[in-house]
């Protein structure tokens, strides 16, 4: 049971990384802004005379977007692999699905705050609390299914 939960948690996290990568690869303004801020900060730390020159960012955001697009496809492929492994090693597909969804929601919230500075309203917190409560109920109410599942495998 534990490897199935671990695979489901990893699948949810990789799904969140993939969606963040998609948001970065499709939105040019954010990557270009990060590049310009980084160039200004780097120029100020190095005490260059022209630290406001951000002309490299006019073309540098394109390879960064392509890199994020590649990360999107890679994370999706690995995410599907982990989800398949989680479904194979779990006794309940509902349990695996809810675990993956909860992991994805929490990881998306964390990455959204970390990368994009997003905040969430109270209704979002109510929804994630209900999802986590349902997850706890699923994981604690059916211990005999796990034993039955293990006996069927043998």
N, C-alpha and C positions, 0 to 999 in steps of 0.2 A: 504494500500500500504506500509506503513512504516514497519509493522511487517515482511512482505515478504522480504523487502530489508535487514532488520536486520538478518533474518534467512539465506539469501543468503550470507551475509558477514561472518557470523559465519561458514557456511558450507565451504566457501573458506579458512578461517583461519584454521579450523580443518583439511582440506585436506593438507594444508602446514605442519601442525604439524605431521600428519601421515606420510608424505613423509620424513620429517626430522628424524622421529623415525625409519623409514625403513632404511635410510642411516646409522644411528647410529647402528642399530641392525645387519646389514649385514657387516659393515666394522669394523673388530676387531682392526685394528691399531689405529684408532682415540680414541676409548674408553680406550684402554690400555695406550695410550700416555697421555690422560687426567688424568687417575688414577695415573700414575707415577709422573706426574708433581704435582698433588695434594698431593701425599705422600711426595715428596721432600719438598714442600712448608710447609706442616704441620709439618714435622720433623724439618725444620729450625726454624719455629716459636716456637716450643716447646723446642728447643735447645737440641735435642737428639744427642747422639754421633754418631749414625749410621743413619743419616738422608737420606742417599742414598739407604737404604734398601727398595726396591720396590717389594719384593717377593710376597706380598699379591696381587699385580696387575696381577700376573700370573693366578690366579683363579677368582679374583673379577670382571674381565671384562665379565665373562660368565653370572652371574646373572644380571649384568647391561644390557647386550644384550637381555636377556630374558625379562627384565622389559621394554626395548624399543620396543620389539616385541609385548608385551601386550598392550602398549600404542598405537602402530600402529593399532591393531584391534579395540581397544576401540574408538579411534578417528575416524576411518572409519565408525563404526556403528553409532556414534552420528552425524557425518557429513552427512550421508545418511538420517538420521532422519530430520535434519535441512533443507536439500535440498528438501525433500518431502514437508515439511511444507511451504517452500518458494514457491515452485511451486503451492501448493494449494491456497495460499493467494495472489498470483500475478495474474495480468490480462494477462501477457505475459510470455510465457516460454523463449522466446529469451532474454527478459530483465533480468530474473532470471539467465539464463545461463551466460550471459555476466557479470553480477554483481558477480557471484560466481567465474568466471574465473579471473576477475580483482583482487578480494580479494585474491585469491589463489596465483596469480603471485606476488603481492606486499608482501604478508605474507611470501612467499617462499624466496623472495629477502632479506627481513628483517631477517628471521631466518638463512638463509645461511650466511649472513654477521655476525650475532651474534654468531652462533655456530661454523661455519666452516671457517670463515674469507674469504668468497668468495667475489669477486668483479665482476661487470658486465661491458661489453663493451658498447660503444655508441649505437650500433645497438639494444641492448636489451632495452635501454632507449627510443629509437625511437618506438619500438614495444609496450612497455607499455604505452607510450603517445598516440599512435593511439588507443589502446584498451580503455583507459580512455576517450578519445574523443568520441569514439563510444558509450560508456556507457552514457556519458552526453547527446548525441543526443537521445538515446533511452529513457532516463528518462524525457526529456523535450519536445519531439515532439508529444506525444500521450496522452494528458490529457483527451480527450473525451473518450478514451477507458476505462479509469479508472471509469468514471461515468457510462458507459454502463455496465461494469463488475459488478459494485455494484448494478445496477438496476436488472440485471439478477439473482443475488444472492437472492434478496428479492422476 
